[in-house]
Amino acid sequence: MTTYDEGPITLINVFEVEPEKLDAFIASWRERAELMSRQPGFRSLRLHRALSPDSRFQAVNVAQWESADALHTAQAQENWQQMALGAVEELGFTANPAIYRVAIEITAQ
Amino acid sequence: MTTYDEGPITLINVFEVEPEKLDAFIASWRERAELMSRQPGFRSLRLHRALSPDSRFQAVNVAQWESADALHTAQAQENWQQMALGAVEELGFTANPAIYRVAIEITAQ
């Protein structure tokens, strides 16, 4: 088990989606994202779409939350879990979510 | 083969690293990141470190470049390629780089 100290975190979720199902995946993901964005502790998210159909990970979500606890509370909602399970069943993608902090940041001068 | 239209892109590189080698990975990655950050077209990067050693992807780079061409030119440098190959040989990680654009963006009200 992992314990988290306080403070903002980044959720990164890396999706394997068949390229021909990517448009449908993004449309259904948007509904779940809008639900999550109304939960306490949500700050921002960006869903990234691969430019090449040959890329292993066709979609990557990078989201900021005020704490790991806030994220876990939002993910525990039954409503959201049912939407996510239904989308996996319909579209057959795999998700790889994990919690991160920024280790190195560089901005162009 | 994938052709890219003009405009800014996001490079996302998802790394599988053994958790006990993560500190060494981040130290060697920093050297390569500093080299890349001096190349034309570089905008910014963030290397994210997983909070749990159980996460599949222990490190994720999210970087902004002015164009896919600028990124490819920077990646073609022999100096950088040799550094990256040496790090893979020493630390045994796998990299999964791909080029993305933002499909959905939501910020808290």
Backbone of each chain as ProteinMPNN parsed JSONL, in Angstrom:
{"seq_chain_A": "MTTYDEGPITLINVFEVEPEKLDAFIASWRERAELMSRQPGFRSLRLHRALSPDSRFQAVNVAQWESADALHTAQAQENWQQMALGAVEELGFTANPAIYRVAIEITAQ", "coords_chain_A": {"N_chain_A": [[0.836, -1.202, 0.0], [0.406, 2.235, -0.738], [1.149, 5.284, 0.785], [0.2, 8.677, 0.737], [1.624, 11.855, 0.966], [0.512, 15.166, 1.829], [-0.785, 17.615, -0.538], [-0.695, 18.961, -3.945], [-1.193, 16.813, -6.783], [-0.351, 14.994, -9.805], [-2.351, 13.238, -11.954], [-1.702, 10.754, -14.257], [-2.906, 9.098, -17.016], [-2.608, 6.497, -19.17], [-3.629, 5.356, -22.21], [-4.417, 2.445, -24.055], [-5.842, 2.15, -27.056], [-7.725, 0.985, -29.776], [-6.912, 2.361, -32.915], [-9.023, 2.878, -34.731], [-11.143, 3.124, -33.059], [-10.762, 5.44, -31.728], [-11.981, 8.001, -31.976], [-14.561, 7.489, -30.944], [-13.826, 6.706, -28.386], [-12.761, 9.134, -27.366], [-15.027, 10.759, -27.382], [-16.68, 9.467, -25.48], [-15.044, 9.566, -23.291], [-14.993, 12.287, -22.781], [-17.471, 12.805, -21.581], [-17.151, 11.518, -19.093], [-15.013, 12.985, -18.133], [-16.133, 15.506, -17.817], [-17.888, 15.034, -15.726], [-15.997, 14.387, -13.689], [-14.671, 16.813, -13.51], [-16.303, 18.418, -12.057], [-15.981, 17.724, -9.431], [-14.913, 18.045, -5.956], [-11.684, 19.444, -5.457], [-10.691, 19.067, -7.983], [-8.519, 20.373, -10.492], [-7.456, 20.708, -13.207], [-7.443, 19.275, -16.529], [-6.005, 17.55, -19.319], [-6.65, 15.875, -22.218], [-4.681, 14.069, -24.34], [-4.182, 13.354, -27.747], [-2.889, 10.923, -29.904], [-0.874, 11.651, -32.785], [-0.144, 9.833, -34.686], [-1.457, 6.758, -35.97], [0.044, 4.568, -35.409], [1.193, 4.734, -32.913], [1.731, 3.339, -29.686], [0.293, 4.112, -27.412], [-2.601, 5.591, -27.684], [-4.004, 7.632, -26.482], [-3.574, 9.991, -23.848], [-4.162, 11.088, -20.639], [-3.517, 13.938, -18.706], [-3.795, 15.186, -15.621], [-4.515, 17.59, -13.053], [-4.845, 17.547, -9.571], [-5.991, 18.62, -6.316], [-5.174, 17.029, -4.226], [-4.135, 13.645, -3.501], [-6.078, 12.331, -2.042], [-8.449, 13.746, -2.692], [-8.696, 13.061, -5.395], [-9.026, 10.258, -5.168], [-11.433, 10.112, -3.781], [-13.159, 11.2, -5.68], [-12.914, 9.28, -7.695], [-14.11, 7.164, -6.471], [-16.806, 7.417, -6.751], [-19.853, 5.893, -7.507], [-21.348, 6.316, -9.797], [-19.513, 7.362, -11.678], [-17.748, 5.204, -11.851], [-19.379, 3.235, -12.976], [-19.863, 4.385, -15.498], [-17.265, 4.316, -16.529], [-16.665, 1.568, -16.553], [-18.624, 0.683, -18.347], [-17.737, 1.956, -20.684], [-15.256, 0.694, -21.093], [-16.155, -1.913, -21.59], [-17.587, -1.471, -23.949], [-15.73, -0.374, -25.746], [-13.3, -1.586, -25.409], [-10.744, -0.725, -24.475], [-7.568, -0.312, -22.7], [-6.59, 1.015, -19.553], [-4.066, 2.847, -17.795], [-3.642, 4.141, -15.053], [-1.842, 6.367, -12.89], [-0.322, 8.045, -10.072], [1.508, 11.032, -9.832], [4.334, 13.215, -9.135], [5.94, 16.297, -10.124], [9.232, 15.956, -11.132], [11.316, 17.094, -12.565], [11.483, 20.205, -14.137], [11.644, 22.226, -16.939], [11.763, 25.272, -18.66], [11.762, 27.025, -21.747], [14.191, 29.583, -22.248]], "CA_chain_A": [[0.0, 0.0, 0.0], [1.147, 3.492, -0.835], [0.55, 6.422, 1.473], [0.52, 9.917, 0.051], [1.638, 13.051, 1.788], [-0.436, 16.177, 1.364], [-0.358, 18.491, -1.612], [-1.194, 18.704, -5.298], [-0.611, 15.69, -7.512], [-0.72, 14.855, -11.208], [-2.798, 11.935, -12.435], [-1.45, 10.485, -15.681], [-3.553, 7.848, -17.423], [-2.095, 6.155, -20.496], [-4.653, 4.466, -22.761], [-4.256, 1.685, -25.289], [-7.138, 2.169, -27.74], [-7.576, 0.721, -31.215], [-7.013, 3.667, -33.588], [-10.331, 3.103, -35.375], [-12.123, 3.438, -32.023], [-10.27, 6.582, -30.953], [-12.992, 9.069, -31.944], [-15.608, 7.083, -29.989], [-13.217, 6.758, -27.057], [-12.642, 10.525, -26.926], [-16.381, 11.264, -27.112], [-17.197, 8.921, -24.212], [-14.161, 10.057, -22.232], [-15.383, 13.67, -22.489], [-18.577, 12.775, -20.61], [-16.611, 11.186, -17.77], [-14.155, 14.092, -17.713], [-16.979, 16.614, -17.347], [-18.335, 14.647, -14.386], [-14.872, 14.518, -12.752], [-14.253, 18.218, -13.375], [-17.188, 19.091, -11.092], [-15.746, 17.168, -8.096], [-14.012, 18.858, -5.115], [-10.26, 19.17, -5.584], [-10.257, 19.044, -9.387], [-7.933, 21.621, -10.989], [-7.418, 20.8, -14.672], [-7.06, 18.061, -17.25], [-5.777, 17.607, -20.765], [-6.563, 14.589, -22.903], [-3.82, 14.167, -25.513], [-4.497, 12.386, -28.8], [-1.704, 10.639, -30.722], [-0.986, 12.063, -34.188], [0.065, 8.667, -35.542], [-2.18, 5.554, -35.549], [1.013, 3.525, -35.051], [1.676, 4.892, -31.54], [1.191, 2.327, -28.775], [-0.673, 4.743, -26.519], [-3.315, 6.528, -28.556], [-4.53, 8.763, -25.7], [-2.95, 10.17, -22.534], [-4.726, 12.152, -19.819], [-2.652, 14.526, -17.673], [-4.764, 15.964, -14.831], [-4.038, 18.129, -11.779], [-5.798, 17.504, -8.464], [-5.443, 19.283, -5.12], [-4.547, 16.019, -3.373], [-4.458, 12.26, -3.87], [-7.354, 12.002, -1.398], [-9.548, 14.309, -3.482], [-8.826, 12.221, -6.592], [-9.565, 8.946, -4.816], [-12.85, 10.304, -3.452], [-13.888, 11.385, -6.948], [-12.911, 8.0, -8.426], [-14.932, 6.187, -5.745], [-18.223, 7.604, -7.081], [-20.399, 4.748, -8.228], [-21.788, 6.821, -11.094], [-18.346, 7.444, -12.564], [-17.217, 3.854, -12.056], [-20.24, 2.534, -13.931], [-19.605, 4.945, -16.824], [-15.958, 3.857, -16.99], [-16.776, 0.142, -16.871], [-19.406, 0.571, -19.578], [-16.898, 2.362, -21.82], [-14.278, -0.38, -21.332], [-16.868, -3.026, -22.226], [-18.008, -1.112, -25.308], [-14.64, 0.044, -26.646], [-12.193, -2.525, -25.273], [-9.429, -0.106, -24.245], [-6.96, -0.505, -21.388], [-6.16, 2.247, -18.88], [-2.927, 2.677, -16.891], [-3.564, 5.379, -14.276], [-0.934, 6.426, -11.744], [-0.199, 9.368, -9.457], [2.868, 11.531, -10.026], [4.724, 14.603, -8.881], [6.933, 16.766, -11.088], [10.606, 15.794, -10.638], [12.172, 18.032, -13.311], [10.715, 21.127, -14.989], [12.496, 23.181, -17.665], [11.029, 26.121, -19.61], [12.692, 27.721, -22.641], [14.582, 30.941, -21.818]], "C_chain_A": [[0.87, 1.251, 0.0], [0.429, 4.551, -0.02], [1.051, 7.69, 0.795], [0.599, 11.031, 1.071], [0.652, 14.05, 1.173], [0.092, 16.859, 0.107], [-0.809, 18.031, -2.98], [-0.463, 17.537, -5.952], [-1.046, 15.767, -8.98], [-1.142, 13.41, -11.448], [-2.418, 11.829, -13.9], [-2.046, 9.117, -15.994], [-3.244, 7.621, -18.901], [-3.013, 5.073, -21.064], [-4.174, 3.753, -24.022], [-5.646, 1.537, -25.901], [-6.875, 1.8, -29.192], [-7.807, 2.029, -31.973], [-8.385, 3.924, -34.208], [-11.438, 3.375, -34.358], [-11.781, 4.717, -31.261], [-11.289, 7.723, -30.884], [-14.091, 8.741, -30.936], [-15.083, 7.12, -28.563], [-13.194, 8.194, -26.53], [-14.022, 11.095, -26.587], [-16.896, 10.738, -25.77], [-16.344, 9.389, -23.04], [-14.56, 11.467, -21.822], [-16.518, 13.717, -21.454], [-18.073, 12.491, -19.202], [-15.742, 12.325, -17.236], [-14.991, 15.251, -17.175], [-17.548, 16.313, -15.96], [-17.205, 14.86, -13.367], [-14.52, 15.982, -12.493], [-15.156, 18.998, -12.425], [-16.957, 18.597, -9.664], [-14.792, 18.067, -7.297], [-12.56, 18.445, -5.335], [-9.765, 19.065, -7.011], [-9.662, 20.392, -9.776], [-7.969, 21.73, -12.506], [-7.116, 19.427, -15.255], [-6.816, 18.393, -18.705], [-5.756, 16.185, -21.291], [-5.783, 14.803, -24.201], [-4.143, 13.021, -26.472], [-3.27, 12.194, -29.689], [-1.923, 11.099, -32.164], [-0.823, 10.874, -35.129], [-0.762, 7.48, -35.056], [-1.243, 4.421, -35.144], [1.496, 3.634, -33.609], [0.973, 3.898, -30.619], [0.079, 2.91, -27.91], [-1.38, 5.854, -27.295], [-3.86, 7.737, -27.807], [-3.857, 8.787, -24.338], [-3.632, 11.347, -21.834], [-3.693, 12.616, -18.797], [-3.531, 15.497, -16.888], [-4.151, 16.39, -13.503], [-5.171, 18.064, -10.753], [-5.148, 18.105, -7.232], [-4.773, 18.307, -4.171], [-4.908, 14.639, -3.911], [-5.796, 11.858, -3.255], [-8.541, 12.515, -2.211], [-9.784, 13.469, -4.736], [-9.488, 10.889, -6.243], [-11.049, 9.034, -4.444], [-13.677, 10.441, -4.725], [-13.993, 10.057, -7.705], [-13.814, 6.957, -7.761], [-16.417, 6.343, -6.044], [-18.739, 6.447, -7.924], [-20.798, 5.135, -9.661], [-20.643, 6.829, -12.11], [-17.793, 6.054, -12.86], [-18.057, 3.074, -13.058], [-20.041, 3.053, -15.356], [-18.295, 4.385, -17.393], [-16.004, 2.379, -17.373], [-17.546, -0.074, -18.172], [-18.579, 0.926, -20.806], [-15.856, 1.299, -22.136], [-14.949, -1.544, -22.049], [-17.189, -2.718, -23.685], [-16.821, -0.966, -26.257], [-13.359, -0.765, -26.476], [-10.818, -1.919, -25.067], [-8.86, -0.542, -22.9], [-6.46, 0.837, -20.874], [-5.003, 1.923, -17.941], [-2.776, 3.954, -16.072], [-2.521, 5.272, -13.161], [-0.805, 7.875, -11.301], [1.27, 9.782, -9.44], [3.055, 12.891, -9.357], [5.808, 14.984, -9.877], [8.319, 16.678, -10.456], [11.543, 16.802, -11.288], [11.258, 18.904, -14.162], [11.694, 22.108, -15.629], [11.615, 23.939, -18.644], [12.05, 26.879, -20.448], [12.944, 29.142, -22.142], [13.979, 31.969, -22.767]], "O_chain_A": [[1.917, 1.311, 0.645], [-0.788, 4.695, -0.132], [2.192, 7.755, 0.339], [-0.261, 11.141, 1.944], [0.048, 13.792, 0.132], [1.256, 16.704, -0.262], [-1.243, 16.895, -3.169], [0.722, 17.307, -5.709], [-1.971, 16.496, -9.34], [-0.385, 12.477, -11.181], [-2.761, 12.7, -14.7], [-1.743, 8.12, -15.339], [-3.574, 8.44, -19.758], [-3.158, 4.002, -20.474], [-3.607, 4.364, -24.927], [-6.518, 0.879, -25.332], [-5.894, 2.26, -29.776], [-8.783, 2.731, -31.71], [-8.86, 5.06, -34.211], [-12.533, 3.8, -34.725], [-12.431, 5.044, -30.268], [-11.442, 8.345, -29.833], [-14.508, 9.604, -30.164], [-15.796, 7.514, -27.64], [-13.565, 8.441, -25.382], [-14.165, 11.831, -25.611], [-17.489, 11.496, -25.002], [-16.847, 9.585, -21.934], [-14.477, 11.813, -20.644], [-16.519, 14.567, -20.564], [-18.499, 13.127, -18.238], [-15.735, 12.599, -16.036], [-14.611, 15.9, -16.201], [-17.678, 17.208, -15.124], [-17.428, 15.443, -12.306], [-14.119, 16.344, -11.387], [-14.821, 20.114, -12.029], [-17.677, 19.017, -8.758], [-13.963, 18.766, -7.879], [-12.241, 17.257, -5.391], [-8.559, 18.981, -7.244], [-10.22, 21.437, -9.441], [-8.454, 22.726, -13.043], [-6.604, 18.54, -14.572], [-7.339, 19.367, -19.246], [-4.937, 15.374, -20.86], [-6.17, 15.609, -25.047], [-4.347, 11.879, -26.059], [-2.681, 13.163, -30.168], [-3.02, 10.959, -32.703], [-1.317, 10.908, -36.256], [-0.78, 7.204, -33.856], [-1.693, 3.417, -34.592], [2.151, 2.714, -33.119], [-0.225, 3.648, -30.755], [-0.954, 2.273, -27.704], [-0.813, 6.921, -27.526], [-4.15, 8.763, -28.423], [-3.598, 7.74, -23.743], [-3.675, 12.457, -22.364], [-3.072, 11.804, -18.111], [-3.964, 16.516, -17.426], [-3.37, 15.652, -12.901], [-6.301, 18.47, -11.028], [-3.924, 18.111, -7.102], [-3.901, 18.697, -3.394], [-5.86, 14.485, -4.676], [-6.566, 11.125, -3.876], [-9.526, 11.8, -2.395], [-10.927, 13.196, -5.1], [-10.401, 10.444, -6.938], [-11.825, 8.133, -4.76], [-14.762, 9.87, -4.836], [-15.034, 9.748, -8.285], [-14.231, 5.99, -8.399], [-17.216, 5.498, -5.64], [-18.134, 6.074, -8.929], [-20.604, 4.367, -10.603], [-20.79, 6.366, -13.241], [-17.412, 5.763, -13.994], [-17.521, 2.341, -13.89], [-20.046, 2.275, -16.31], [-18.216, 4.028, -18.568], [-15.447, 1.983, -18.397], [-17.169, -0.908, -18.996], [-18.699, 0.281, -21.847], [-15.59, 1.022, -23.305], [-14.394, -2.101, -22.996], [-17.08, -3.586, -24.551], [-16.885, -1.374, -27.417], [-12.438, -0.655, -27.286], [-9.817, -2.529, -25.443], [-9.582, -1.077, -22.058], [-5.979, 1.678, -21.634], [-4.965, 0.84, -17.356], [-1.892, 4.765, -16.347], [-2.346, 4.209, -12.566], [-1.13, 8.803, -12.041], [2.151, 9.0, -9.085], [2.099, 13.606, -9.057], [6.508, 14.123, -10.409], [8.563, 17.243, -9.39], [12.46, 17.309, -10.641], [10.36, 18.396, -14.834], [12.483, 22.746, -14.932], [10.82, 23.341, -19.369], [13.077, 27.324, -19.935], [12.028, 29.818, -21.673], [14.184, 33.17, -22.587]]}, "seq_chain_B": "MTTYDEGPITLINVFEVEPEKLDAFIASWRERAELMSRQPGFRSLRLHRALSPDSRFQAVNVAQWESADALHTAQAQENWQQMALGAVEELGFTANPAIYRVAIEITAQ", "coords_chain_B": {"N_chain_B": [[3.94, 5.511, -42.651], [3.875, 8.61, -41.011], [2.625, 11.814, -41.561], [3.068, 15.157, -40.494], [1.154, 17.997, -39.783], [1.726, 21.558, -39.592], [2.713, 23.353, -36.576], [2.497, 23.629, -32.923], [3.372, 20.843, -30.841], [2.896, 18.117, -28.516], [5.191, 16.138, -26.931], [5.0, 13.006, -25.492], [6.511, 10.819, -23.321], [6.677, 7.672, -22.057], [7.943, 5.871, -19.455], [9.217, 2.709, -18.545], [10.742, 1.76, -15.728], [12.847, 0.15, -13.414], [11.903, 0.392, -10.035], [13.943, 0.667, -8.093], [15.953, 1.731, -9.57], [15.191, 4.239, -10.186], [15.996, 6.772, -9.139], [18.603, 7.006, -10.224], [17.94, 6.908, -12.91], [16.482, 9.317, -13.202], [18.471, 11.205, -12.646], [20.246, 10.802, -14.813], [18.587, 11.304, -16.906], [18.08, 14.0, -16.58], [20.421, 15.235, -17.517], [20.252, 14.704, -20.267], [17.882, 16.038, -20.799], [18.589, 18.685, -20.341], [20.341, 19.133, -22.423], [18.541, 18.822, -24.604], [16.846, 20.953, -24.082], [18.161, 23.159, -24.978], [17.879, 23.217, -27.688], [16.712, 24.41, -30.943], [13.295, 25.358, -31.072], [12.427, 24.088, -28.788], [10.155, 24.232, -26.068], [9.096, 23.606, -23.413], [9.372, 21.252, -20.656], [8.301, 18.594, -18.533], [9.259, 16.249, -16.254], [7.657, 13.609, -14.812], [7.369, 11.836, -11.784], [6.519, 8.717, -10.457], [4.489, 8.23, -7.544], [4.101, 5.838, -6.285], [5.892, 2.774, -5.958], [4.74, 0.642, -7.178], [3.531, 1.359, -9.532], [3.112, 0.939, -13.036], [4.367, 2.569, -14.95], [7.021, 4.325, -14.178], [8.07, 6.808, -14.686], [7.204, 9.745, -16.509], [7.529, 11.811, -19.242], [6.397, 14.968, -20.271], [6.41, 17.111, -22.819], [6.678, 20.242, -24.545], [6.934, 21.293, -27.88], [7.824, 23.439, -30.652], [7.205, 22.436, -33.12], [6.699, 19.293, -34.834], [8.776, 18.796, -36.577], [10.91, 20.297, -35.47], [11.338, 18.903, -33.084], [12.082, 16.375, -34.133], [14.445, 17.03, -35.447], [16.044, 17.76, -33.266], [16.137, 15.302, -31.919], [17.615, 13.86, -33.686], [20.252, 14.44, -33.276], [23.512, 13.248, -32.939], [24.985, 13.227, -30.603], [23.047, 13.354, -28.533], [21.649, 11.007, -29.057], [23.594, 9.07, -28.509], [23.97, 9.47, -25.764], [21.435, 8.7, -24.853], [21.269, 6.013, -25.653], [23.388, 4.957, -24.157], [22.369, 5.318, -21.585], [20.136, 3.62, -21.612], [21.446, 1.164, -21.88], [22.838, 1.094, -19.471], [20.866, 1.319, -17.474], [18.644, -0.104, -18.195], [15.967, 0.579, -18.915], [12.718, 0.999, -20.559], [11.473, 3.022, -23.199], [8.669, 4.87, -24.396], [7.983, 6.844, -26.641], [5.799, 9.292, -28.093], [3.952, 11.458, -30.311], [1.678, 14.06, -29.723], [-1.479, 15.885, -29.792], [-3.518, 18.243, -27.985], [-6.689, 17.129, -27.194], [-8.903, 17.458, -25.535], [-9.509, 19.906, -23.13], [-9.918, 20.942, -19.846], [-10.46, 23.266, -17.298], [-10.662, 24.025, -13.838], [-13.465, 25.88, -12.663]], "CA_chain_B": [[4.596, 6.78, -42.338], [2.967, 9.652, -40.555], [3.041, 13.186, -41.864], [2.579, 16.075, -39.475], [0.947, 19.37, -40.215], [2.512, 22.524, -38.824], [2.174, 23.804, -35.306], [3.039, 23.062, -31.698], [2.998, 19.466, -30.498], [3.314, 17.622, -27.212], [5.856, 14.832, -26.856], [4.824, 12.288, -24.223], [7.359, 9.626, -23.292], [6.265, 6.884, -20.899], [9.11, 5.034, -19.179], [9.197, 1.591, -17.597], [12.033, 1.782, -15.035], [12.77, -0.545, -12.13], [11.809, 1.432, -9.004], [15.215, 0.892, -7.385], [16.857, 2.483, -10.458], [14.509, 5.473, -10.592], [16.829, 7.945, -8.838], [19.687, 7.069, -11.219], [17.302, 7.258, -14.18], [16.136, 10.744, -13.209], [19.724, 11.973, -12.722], [20.817, 10.752, -16.163], [17.608, 11.946, -17.794], [18.243, 15.449, -16.432], [21.492, 15.674, -18.43], [19.733, 14.702, -21.647], [16.848, 17.074, -20.885], [19.244, 19.994, -20.444], [20.807, 19.227, -23.813], [17.388, 19.039, -25.481], [16.213, 22.252, -23.812], [18.906, 24.21, -25.681], [17.7, 23.059, -29.132], [15.675, 25.275, -31.519], [11.932, 24.843, -31.069], [12.04, 23.588, -27.476], [9.371, 25.173, -25.252], [9.083, 23.248, -21.989], [9.216, 19.836, -20.338], [8.1, 18.176, -17.143], [9.4, 14.817, -15.981], [6.828, 13.213, -13.676], [7.858, 10.661, -11.067], [5.408, 8.025, -9.788], [4.563, 8.221, -6.08], [4.094, 4.451, -5.819], [6.797, 1.876, -6.7], [3.952, -0.385, -7.858], [2.994, 1.844, -10.801], [3.785, 0.346, -14.203], [5.218, 3.572, -15.587], [7.6, 5.05, -13.052], [8.381, 8.185, -15.088], [6.519, 10.204, -17.727], [7.898, 13.144, -19.698], [5.427, 15.696, -21.1], [7.218, 18.228, -23.326], [6.096, 21.048, -25.618], [7.858, 21.722, -28.933], [7.145, 24.33, -31.606], [6.725, 21.623, -34.253], [7.246, 17.932, -34.881], [10.076, 18.87, -37.263], [11.933, 20.763, -34.532], [11.63, 17.773, -32.194], [12.816, 15.326, -34.848], [15.809, 17.526, -35.68], [16.764, 17.665, -31.993], [16.355, 13.884, -31.605], [18.564, 13.287, -34.646], [21.629, 14.748, -32.874], [24.264, 12.048, -32.585], [25.379, 13.383, -29.2], [21.913, 12.992, -27.683], [21.349, 9.58, -29.278], [24.585, 8.257, -27.787], [23.649, 9.57, -24.335], [20.224, 7.924, -24.577], [21.612, 4.59, -25.773], [24.208, 4.606, -22.999], [21.509, 5.233, -20.397], [19.346, 2.386, -21.732], [22.34, 0.03, -21.579], [23.232, 1.096, -18.057], [19.758, 1.278, -16.518], [17.696, -1.127, -18.636], [14.573, 1.02, -18.982], [12.124, 1.105, -21.891], [10.85, 4.316, -23.492], [7.545, 4.807, -25.338], [7.691, 8.227, -27.025], [4.863, 9.544, -29.193], [3.618, 12.867, -30.518], [0.259, 14.267, -29.416], [-2.08, 17.211, -29.642], [-4.544, 18.257, -26.949], [-8.029, 16.901, -27.754], [-9.87, 17.991, -24.578], [-8.881, 20.633, -22.03], [-10.895, 21.48, -18.9], [-9.853, 23.893, -16.121], [-11.667, 24.266, -12.79], [-14.067, 27.238, -12.689]], "C_chain_B": [[3.547, 7.835, -41.981], [3.5, 11.004, -40.999], [2.374, 14.115, -40.859], [2.298, 17.418, -40.127], [1.765, 20.282, -39.306], [1.933, 22.714, -37.431], [2.717, 23.054, -34.128], [2.513, 21.647, -31.441], [3.45, 19.179, -29.061], [3.964, 16.254, -27.4], [5.528, 14.229, -25.499], [5.632, 11.002, -24.309], [7.139, 8.911, -21.954], [7.353, 5.839, -20.648], [8.767, 3.912, -18.198], [10.606, 1.488, -17.023], [11.855, 0.953, -13.766], [12.808, 0.498, -11.013], [13.136, 1.704, -8.291], [16.237, 1.625, -8.259], [16.296, 3.866, -10.807], [15.339, 6.723, -10.296], [17.948, 8.106, -9.876], [19.123, 7.441, -12.592], [17.033, 8.757, -14.264], [17.4, 11.599, -13.32], [20.277, 11.964, -14.146], [19.875, 11.402, -17.163], [17.765, 13.471, -17.759], [19.33, 15.975, -17.384], [20.997, 15.741, -19.87], [18.68, 15.79, -21.835], [17.486, 18.458, -21.04], [19.808, 20.214, -21.844], [19.634, 19.541, -24.749], [16.804, 20.443, -25.302], [16.962, 23.412, -24.472], [18.721, 24.144, -27.197], [16.599, 23.995, -29.646], [14.302, 24.596, -31.473], [11.494, 24.246, -29.746], [11.242, 24.651, -26.724], [9.423, 24.83, -23.775], [9.02, 21.733, -21.852], [8.953, 19.685, -18.85], [8.311, 16.676, -17.077], [8.638, 14.511, -14.703], [7.341, 11.905, -13.105], [6.696, 10.021, -10.305], [5.593, 8.06, -8.283], [4.621, 6.805, -5.533], [5.091, 3.612, -6.617], [6.042, 0.783, -7.448], [3.415, 0.076, -9.217], [3.813, 1.296, -11.966], [4.777, 1.324, -14.825], [5.756, 4.501, -14.504], [7.937, 6.499, -13.394], [7.68, 8.501, -16.398], [6.988, 11.621, -18.033], [6.781, 13.722, -20.555], [6.125, 16.981, -21.53], [6.518, 18.922, -24.485], [7.199, 21.468, -26.588], [7.081, 22.557, -29.948], [6.607, 23.577, -32.816], [7.317, 20.233, -34.135], [8.611, 17.941, -35.569], [11.187, 19.297, -36.31], [12.325, 19.643, -33.571], [12.471, 16.725, -32.91], [14.256, 15.751, -35.139], [16.636, 17.403, -34.407], [17.09, 16.209, -31.661], [17.384, 13.242, -32.531], [20.013, 13.581, -34.281], [22.345, 13.486, -32.403], [24.625, 12.056, -31.097], [24.264, 12.907, -28.251], [21.595, 11.505, -27.825], [22.32, 8.691, -28.521], [24.335, 8.298, -26.288], [22.453, 8.674, -23.992], [20.511, 6.422, -24.648], [22.434, 4.129, -24.577], [23.366, 4.441, -21.745], [20.65, 3.973, -20.432], [20.212, 1.182, -21.381], [22.639, -0.055, -20.094], [22.051, 0.772, -17.138], [18.61, 0.357, -16.954], [16.238, -0.702, -18.682], [14.043, 0.921, -20.411], [11.414, 2.447, -22.01], [9.734, 4.109, -24.517], [7.175, 6.222, -25.751], [6.65, 8.292, -28.146], [4.49, 11.023, -29.189], [2.099, 13.034, -30.453], [-0.155, 15.71, -29.659], [-3.188, 17.105, -28.594], [-5.915, 18.139, -27.62], [-9.1, 17.517, -26.858], [-9.088, 18.7, -23.487], [-9.986, 21.222, -21.149], [-10.132, 22.05, -17.707], [-10.962, 24.2, -15.123], [-12.144, 25.709, -12.866], [-13.597, 28.036, -11.491]], "O_chain_B": [[2.481, 7.914, -42.59], [4.683, 11.302, -40.832], [1.245, 13.875, -40.431], [3.096, 17.916, -40.92], [2.414, 19.822, -38.367], [0.813, 22.294, -37.143], [3.318, 21.989, -34.272], [1.378, 21.31, -31.777], [4.265, 19.899, -28.484], [3.362, 15.336, -27.957], [5.75, 14.863, -24.468], [5.469, 10.204, -25.232], [7.38, 9.465, -20.881], [7.649, 5.021, -21.52], [8.122, 4.131, -17.173], [11.553, 1.166, -17.742], [10.817, 1.046, -13.112], [13.653, 1.394, -11.035], [13.42, 2.845, -7.926], [17.264, 2.086, -7.761], [16.868, 4.579, -11.631], [15.381, 7.64, -11.117], [18.207, 9.214, -10.347], [19.744, 8.193, -13.344], [17.323, 9.39, -15.279], [17.397, 12.613, -14.019], [20.727, 12.998, -14.64], [20.316, 11.985, -18.153], [17.605, 14.145, -18.777], [19.17, 17.039, -17.982], [21.277, 16.694, -20.597], [18.592, 16.395, -22.904], [16.981, 19.299, -21.783], [19.764, 21.321, -22.382], [19.734, 20.433, -25.591], [16.325, 21.047, -26.262], [16.448, 24.529, -24.52], [19.334, 24.925, -27.923], [15.674, 24.339, -28.911], [14.169, 23.416, -31.794], [10.318, 23.923, -29.578], [11.603, 25.827, -26.736], [9.763, 25.687, -22.96], [8.665, 21.022, -22.792], [9.329, 20.526, -18.034], [7.625, 15.915, -17.761], [8.926, 15.071, -13.646], [7.701, 10.986, -13.84], [5.97, 10.71, -9.588], [6.714, 7.935, -7.789], [5.134, 6.587, -4.435], [5.134, 3.725, -7.842], [6.631, 0.073, -8.263], [2.895, -0.741, -9.977], [5.038, 1.202, -11.895], [5.893, 0.946, -15.183], [5.036, 5.352, -13.982], [8.076, 7.33, -12.497], [7.569, 7.651, -17.282], [6.866, 12.519, -17.201], [6.275, 13.055, -21.457], [6.401, 17.846, -20.699], [5.853, 18.283, -25.3], [8.259, 21.938, -26.174], [5.867, 22.42, -30.095], [5.662, 24.029, -33.463], [8.303, 20.018, -33.431], [9.502, 17.181, -35.189], [12.279, 18.73, -36.334], [13.506, 19.457, -33.277], [13.46, 16.24, -32.362], [15.174, 14.933, -35.084], [17.795, 16.99, -34.455], [18.183, 15.908, -31.18], [17.96, 12.205, -32.202], [20.922, 13.033, -34.904], [21.83, 12.748, -31.563], [24.575, 11.025, -30.426], [24.51, 12.162, -27.302], [21.309, 10.826, -26.838], [21.922, 7.673, -27.955], [24.469, 7.28, -25.608], [22.456, 7.981, -22.975], [20.049, 5.656, -23.803], [22.208, 3.043, -24.043], [23.607, 3.544, -20.938], [20.455, 3.327, -19.403], [19.769, 0.282, -20.668], [22.689, -1.145, -19.524], [22.201, 0.05, -16.152], [17.707, 0.074, -16.165], [15.352, -1.538, -18.505], [14.816, 0.778, -21.359], [10.829, 2.943, -21.047], [9.852, 3.263, -25.404], [6.174, 6.761, -25.279], [6.632, 7.442, -29.036], [4.687, 11.733, -28.203], [1.344, 12.261, -31.043], [0.67, 16.621, -29.725], [-3.726, 16.025, -28.346], [-6.264, 18.934, -28.493], [-10.096, 18.041, -27.356], [-8.11, 18.158, -22.972], [-10.878, 21.914, -21.64], [-9.25, 21.385, -17.164], [-12.066, 24.586, -15.509], [-11.363, 26.633, -13.097], [-13.984, 29.193, -11.329]]}, "name": "protein", "num_of_chains": 2, "seq": "MTTYDEGPITLINVFEVEPEKLDAFIASWRERAELMSRQPGFRSLRLHRALSPDSRFQAVNVAQWESADALHTAQAQENWQQMALGAVEELGFTANPAIYRVAIEITAQMTTYDEGPITLINVFEVEPEKLDAFIASWRERAELMSRQPGFRSLRLHRALSPDSRFQAVNVAQWESADALHTAQAQENWQQMALGAVEELGFTANPAIYRVAIEITAQ"}
